[in-house]
Amino acid sequence: MRFLYVHIPFCVKKCRYCDFVSAEASPEQREAYLRLLKAEAALHRGERPKDGLLTIYFGGGTPSLQTPAQIGDVLSSFRDTFGFAPSMEITVECNPETVSRRCLKQLRRLGVNRLSFGAQSFQDHHLKEMGRVHNSEDISRAVEDAVGAGFENINIDLMYGLPSQTLAEWRESLEKAVSLPVTHISTYGLKLSPLTAWGRLAERGELELPSDDLNADMQLFAMDFLDKAGFPRYEIANFAKIGYPCRHNTAYWLRKDYLGLGLNASSLTGGDLRTVNESDFERYREKVESGVFPWASRENLSADEIREEEIFLPLRMIWGLDIAAFAKKYGSDYFAQKKGQMVKLFDAGLLTVEEGQLKLTDKGVLLNNEVLSALI
């Protein structure tokens, strides 16, 4: 286990589309939570990797609500518990309105070397409707401040499929994104849970959402536009300049072991044990303070489940699935048994084979759930 995810579940306010485990909290509650994170990490001391961690990813929520001193204290604790590799990727997710150049300089001095800004849109009316606190000018200011603070590896998140969003607005957001000194862009199609404010409106038919065809046009446009702008796609929703894919998230798609700390964080250890932490703060606190892992669920994956993950996770990546390596591990019968489905997928232009790698086509990316369901 050389990859660590840390969930910080605090926000200035809840966005109207968000179903992540996050909430508003007082400074005292945030400080108490960080103490629990350090205590939970200590429960995993026996899993200290021989050569230290390779990545740490602070996700949320809004990790940048924590002060640099608090993040530094947590990093110091993790260094003692797990050890750090000489060359690490340490990412902190930020909302643009929560950071200043002074704050960013302090994070950089702590060893944080990658930032991920939740931009979402460059149209202020969309940001307001989403419940975001920042505006479009805040995004540009935050990125420029990050560069001024010494950051060279910066991601921004963008969302498409927003209520009443047009293709022209999506293009404008992409154009503004690539005009900034960023190295990575993540694009996410809006998915609504009935537990969210927008999800409840959608269920009542009170939210004007783009059609499936328009969503597909937005996704295809992003793939073409970002590639031409020097951000080739390396995963279904992720685009990066050469040399700047997210090392932490790539570990998920390569099915490496990883440890998740904090509310609702998931882990994969030993290649077959998947655990998910409690999402309720009090249950999480009680277990950590009792010296037991704060798991809400624990599952030993079957051989079939592992094999399925070793199909669909590589297919998310632009490099695809190594057919020969898969056949060597599992035998050649698996895809032979899927011959009928495979022929249909190839005939529909959803799959292709290049230099022994099974890959999704651009059309296949749009219908990736259907393709993967047919294969597994």
C-alpha positions as MATLAB code, in Angstrom:
seq = 'MRFLYVHIPFCVKKCRYCDFVSAEASPEQREAYLRLLKAEAALHRGERPKDGLLTIYFGGGTPSLQTPAQIGDVLSSFRDTFGFAPSMEITVECNPETVSRRCLKQLRRLGVNRLSFGAQSFQDHHLKEMGRVHNSEDISRAVEDAVGAGFENINIDLMYGLPSQTLAEWRESLEKAVSLPVTHISTYGLKLSPLTAWGRLAERGELELPSDDLNADMQLFAMDFLDKAGFPRYEIANFAKIGYPCRHNTAYWLRKDYLGLGLNASSLTGGDLRTVNESDFERYREKVESGVFPWASRENLSADEIREEEIFLPLRMIWGLDIAAFAKKYGSDYFAQKKGQMVKLFDAGLLTVEEGQLKLTDKGVLLNNEVLSALI';
ca = [
       0.000    0.000    0.000;
       1.746    3.128   -1.252;
      -1.235    5.326   -2.112;
      -3.181    7.250    0.539;
      -6.524    9.033    0.184;
      -7.655   11.404    2.953;
     -11.258   12.600    3.046;
     -11.897   16.085    4.479;
     -15.707   16.341    4.661;
     -16.095   20.080    5.292;
     -17.432   22.795    2.996;
     -18.429   26.433    3.203;
     -21.883   25.290    2.064;
     -23.407   22.294    0.343;
     -23.681   22.556   -3.437;
     -27.050   21.764   -4.965;
     -25.759   18.772   -6.957;
     -23.411   17.249   -4.358;
     -24.032   13.844   -2.763;
     -20.553   13.440   -1.265;
     -20.194   13.079    2.491;
     -19.644   16.739    3.334;
     -21.116   19.387    5.622;
     -20.459   22.716    7.258;
     -18.470   22.572   10.502;
     -16.943   24.839   13.108;
     -13.160   25.298   13.417;
     -13.298   23.194   16.591;
     -15.068   20.342   14.771;
     -12.535   20.461   11.959;
      -9.647   20.339   14.421;
     -11.211   17.374   16.242;
     -11.625   15.546   12.945;
      -7.952   15.968   12.080;
      -7.016   14.383   15.406;
      -9.187   11.407   14.483;
      -7.512   11.127   11.077;
      -4.111   10.861   12.734;
      -5.441    8.276   15.175;
      -6.996    6.245   12.356;
      -3.719    6.331   10.438;
      -1.938    4.986   13.511;
      -4.240    1.936   13.446;
      -2.596    1.053   10.104;
       0.972    1.404   11.358;
       1.590   -2.281   10.649;
       0.927   -1.638    6.959;
       3.820    0.832    6.616;
       5.201    0.328    3.092;
       8.860   -0.609    2.796;
       9.772    2.407    0.665;
       7.152    4.857    1.912;
       4.065    6.396    0.344;
       4.133    7.452   -3.297;
       1.011    9.657   -3.261;
      -1.315   11.392   -0.840;
      -4.586   12.871   -2.046;
      -6.616   15.197    0.180;
     -10.151   15.133   -1.219;
     -13.472   16.389    0.005;
     -15.399   18.353    0.769;
     -13.015   21.277    0.685;
      -9.611   20.351    2.157;
      -8.386   23.908    1.614;
     -10.666   25.022    4.462;
      -8.009   23.570    6.745;
      -5.119   25.885    7.497;
      -1.678   25.086    6.043;
      -0.485   24.515    9.619;
      -3.180   21.882   10.131;
      -2.352   20.142    6.854;
       1.321   20.287    7.752;
       0.624   18.657   11.121;
      -1.314   15.844    9.441;
       1.432   15.338    6.849;
       4.032   15.129    9.603;
       1.972   12.465   11.345;
       1.598   10.483    8.111;
       5.339   10.711    7.508;
       5.974    9.176   10.924;
       3.354    6.469   10.428;
       3.926    5.437    6.817;
       7.156    7.021    5.614;
       7.450    9.105    2.460;
       9.139    8.103   -0.779;
      11.804   10.542   -2.069;
       9.587   11.662   -4.935;
       5.934   11.997   -3.964;
       2.779   13.457   -5.427;
       0.785   15.256   -2.739;
      -2.517   16.697   -3.961;
      -4.879   19.037   -2.149;
      -8.320   19.775   -3.540;
      -9.199   23.463   -3.278;
     -12.132   25.706   -3.952;
     -10.944   28.958   -5.552;
     -12.446   31.254   -2.919;
     -10.717   29.484   -0.024;
      -7.070   30.109   -0.942;
      -4.719   33.085   -1.066;
      -1.219   33.274   -2.491;
       0.173   33.333    1.059;
      -1.756   30.161    1.921;
      -0.607   28.482   -1.289;
       3.030   29.378   -0.645;
       2.749   27.757    2.765;
       1.252   24.585    1.260;
       4.045   24.438   -1.296;
       6.682   24.701    1.435;
       5.033   21.760    3.197;
       5.678   19.547    0.177;
       2.233   19.790   -1.444;
       3.055   19.774   -5.162;
      -0.295   19.300   -6.900;
      -3.526   21.294   -6.603;
      -6.970   20.427   -7.892;
      -9.376   23.365   -8.177;
     -13.134   22.778   -8.213;
     -13.853   25.311  -10.959;
     -16.891   23.521  -12.485;
     -17.879   26.356  -14.839;
     -16.705   29.740  -16.121;
     -20.224   31.165  -16.326;
     -21.206   32.992  -13.160;
     -24.906   32.268  -13.558;
     -24.204   28.513  -13.625;
     -21.927   28.782  -10.602;
     -24.628   30.653   -8.704;
     -27.299   28.096   -9.598;
     -24.983   25.249   -8.558;
     -24.545   26.824   -5.153;
     -20.848   27.508   -5.650;
     -19.353   30.297   -3.539;
     -16.753   31.448   -6.095;
     -17.141   33.250   -9.424;
     -15.229   32.870  -12.682;
     -12.706   35.582  -11.790;
     -11.875   33.701   -8.583;
     -10.845   30.668  -10.674;
      -8.344   32.594  -12.760;
      -7.009   34.425   -9.707;
      -6.535   31.183   -7.753;
      -4.672   29.472  -10.598;
      -2.390   32.469  -11.135;
      -1.741   32.654   -7.388;
      -0.869   28.953   -7.375;
       1.673   29.445  -10.144;
       3.075   32.450   -8.275;
       3.395   30.235   -5.177;
       5.532   27.743   -7.095;
       2.998   25.120   -8.206;
       3.672   23.531  -11.594;
       1.054   20.767  -11.470;
      -2.495   22.153  -11.368;
      -5.820   20.542  -12.250;
      -9.204   22.146  -12.680;
     -12.532   20.292  -12.641;
     -15.271   21.237  -15.087;
     -18.844   19.964  -15.324;
     -21.119   19.556  -18.328;
     -24.773   18.619  -18.514;
     -25.730   21.483  -16.196;
     -29.323   22.759  -16.217;
     -29.900   24.946  -19.307;
     -26.206   24.704  -20.280;
     -25.480   25.176  -23.991;
     -22.700   23.741  -26.119;
     -21.419   27.291  -26.664;
     -21.121   27.801  -22.891;
     -19.304   24.485  -22.514;
     -16.905   25.495  -25.262;
     -16.288   28.817  -23.513;
     -15.452   27.038  -20.241;
     -12.994   24.753  -22.016;
     -11.393   27.660  -23.858;
     -10.904   29.593  -20.633;
      -9.526   26.505  -18.902;
      -6.811   25.875  -21.494;
      -5.884   29.563  -21.499;
      -4.802   29.213  -17.861;
      -1.415   27.765  -16.788;
      -2.848   24.376  -15.812;
      -1.509   20.912  -16.610;
      -4.602   18.747  -16.092;
      -8.337   19.083  -16.742;
     -11.066   16.749  -15.477;
     -14.497   16.848  -17.106;
     -17.512   15.379  -15.355;
     -21.015   14.879  -16.642;
     -23.650   15.903  -14.114;
     -25.122   12.875  -12.321;
     -27.909   13.619   -9.867;
     -28.807   11.702   -6.737;
     -32.359   12.050   -5.375;
     -30.718   12.986   -2.080;
     -29.489   16.307   -3.513;
     -31.388   19.572   -3.959;
     -31.164   19.347   -7.741;
     -32.005   15.654   -7.654;
     -35.269   16.362   -5.874;
     -36.134   19.082   -8.390;
     -35.353   16.732  -11.276;
     -37.614   14.033   -9.838;
     -40.464   16.565   -9.795;
     -39.722   17.616  -13.367;
     -38.713   21.118  -12.235;
     -35.155   21.109  -13.597;
     -34.355   21.728  -17.261;
     -31.502   19.349  -18.067;
     -29.721   18.962  -21.433;
     -30.802   16.053  -23.597;
     -28.721   12.877  -23.820;
     -27.691   13.897  -27.338;
     -26.459   17.299  -26.148;
     -24.554   15.678  -23.281;
     -22.887   13.345  -25.779;
     -22.018   16.303  -28.011;
     -20.453   18.093  -25.040;
     -18.360   15.062  -24.111;
     -17.189   14.474  -27.681;
     -16.392   18.144  -28.119;
     -14.255   18.145  -24.976;
     -12.322   15.083  -26.154;
     -11.530   16.658  -29.515;
     -10.947   20.204  -28.280;
      -8.681   19.286  -25.369;
      -6.596   16.926  -27.467;
      -5.957   19.675  -30.015;
      -5.174   22.097  -27.163;
      -2.377   19.853  -25.874;
      -4.352   17.959  -23.228;
      -4.707   14.418  -24.599;
      -7.197   12.186  -22.840;
      -5.636    9.436  -20.732;
      -8.796    8.281  -18.929;
     -12.513    8.551  -19.652;
     -12.885   11.917  -17.898;
      -9.288   13.078  -17.515;
      -6.975   15.045  -19.794;
      -3.389   16.091  -19.130;
      -0.378   17.644  -20.728;
       2.390   15.144  -21.454;
       3.969   14.035  -18.181;
       1.122   15.238  -15.963;
      -1.450   12.449  -15.475;
      -2.577   12.217  -11.859;
      -0.358    9.538  -10.320;
      -2.755    8.945   -7.434;
      -5.889    8.368   -9.489;
      -3.962    6.301  -12.019;
      -3.150    3.912   -9.163;
      -6.900    3.266   -8.775;
      -7.306    2.443  -12.454;
      -4.244    0.184  -12.385;
      -5.824   -1.557   -9.390;
      -3.027   -0.852   -6.957;
      -3.607   -1.237   -3.227;
      -4.636    2.027   -1.573;
      -5.708    3.174    1.873;
      -8.533    5.618    2.540;
      -8.777    7.574    5.776;
     -11.741    9.566    7.053;
     -15.509    9.493    6.691;
     -16.813    7.158    3.973;
     -13.288    6.573    2.605;
     -12.731    3.256    0.841;
      -9.608    1.092    0.719;
      -8.305   -1.845   -1.297;
      -5.649   -3.910    0.443;
      -4.079   -7.233   -0.348;
      -5.651   -7.081   -3.785;
      -8.952   -8.515   -2.563;
     -10.097   -6.747    0.627;
     -12.327   -3.735    0.063;
     -13.448   -1.718    3.064;
     -15.567    1.428    3.398;
     -15.463    3.652    6.462;
     -18.431    4.884    8.430;
     -20.095    7.965    6.934;
     -21.640    9.054   10.246;
     -19.233   11.180   12.273;
     -20.223    9.835   15.696;
     -19.908    6.188   14.655;
     -16.577    6.989   13.014;
     -15.329    8.787   16.126;
     -16.450    6.045   18.508;
     -14.653    3.324   16.569;
     -11.419    5.271   16.107;
     -11.319    6.286   19.766;
     -11.947    2.649   20.704;
      -8.901    1.610   18.703;
     -10.790   -0.331   16.021;
     -10.935    0.248   12.296;
     -13.922    2.534   11.526;
     -15.279    0.275    8.808;
     -18.960    0.325    7.882;
     -18.436   -2.559    5.461;
     -15.772   -5.147    4.696;
     -15.807   -7.370    1.628;
     -13.439  -10.030    0.371;
     -13.707   -9.868   -3.403;
     -14.212  -13.127   -5.258;
     -11.920  -14.251   -8.082;
     -14.665  -13.341  -10.571;
     -15.045   -9.842   -9.116;
     -11.301   -9.252   -9.284;
     -11.229  -10.434  -12.899;
     -14.085   -8.104  -13.794;
     -12.241   -5.154  -12.260;
      -9.140   -6.116  -14.225;
     -11.242   -5.736  -17.372;
     -13.177   -2.530  -16.808;
     -10.527   -0.515  -14.981;
      -7.868   -0.746  -17.755;
     -10.538    0.012  -20.347;
     -11.123    3.367  -18.652;
      -7.548    4.235  -19.607;
      -6.484    5.294  -23.100;
      -3.907    2.466  -23.104;
      -6.606   -0.172  -22.731;
      -6.391   -3.838  -21.725;
      -3.343   -5.950  -22.598;
      -5.018   -8.968  -24.200;
      -1.985  -11.268  -24.009;
      -1.326  -10.480  -20.346;
      -4.990  -11.041  -19.495;
      -5.033  -14.364  -21.383;
      -1.835  -15.488  -19.646;
      -3.416  -14.831  -16.264;
      -6.950  -16.055  -16.922;
      -6.715  -18.180  -20.057;
      -8.019  -17.390  -23.523;
     -11.484  -18.806  -22.910;
     -12.985  -15.715  -21.269;
     -13.237  -13.536  -24.374;
     -14.005  -16.577  -26.514;
     -17.118  -17.061  -24.404;
     -17.991  -13.417  -25.029;
     -17.524  -13.725  -28.799;
     -21.104  -12.764  -29.632;
     -21.024   -9.639  -27.523;
     -17.537   -8.753  -28.746;
     -18.544   -8.945  -32.408;
     -21.496   -6.627  -31.762;
     -19.280   -4.148  -29.920;
     -16.691   -4.121  -32.701;
     -19.374   -3.838  -35.402;
     -20.953   -0.919  -33.531;
     -17.600    0.863  -33.473;
     -17.373    0.805  -29.676;
     -14.236   -1.320  -29.306;
     -10.987   -1.623  -31.204;
      -7.685   -3.497  -30.903;
      -4.400   -1.661  -31.411;
      -1.029   -3.367  -30.957;
      -2.535   -6.065  -28.776;
      -4.470   -3.631  -26.569;
      -8.268   -3.780  -26.327;
      -9.528   -0.188  -26.238;
     -12.693    1.856  -26.192;
     -13.195    4.054  -29.234;
     -14.365    7.630  -28.759;
     -17.891    6.379  -29.375;
     -17.249    3.596  -26.880;
     -16.253    6.160  -24.255;
     -19.715    7.713  -24.541;
     -21.319    4.303  -23.979;
     -18.697    2.883  -21.655;
     -21.201    1.580  -19.105;
     -23.017   -0.407  -21.772;
     -19.760   -1.739  -23.218;
     -18.418   -2.827  -19.861;
     -21.722   -4.441  -18.912;
     -21.552   -6.534  -22.090;
     -17.983   -7.610  -21.349;
     -18.464   -8.623  -17.726;
];
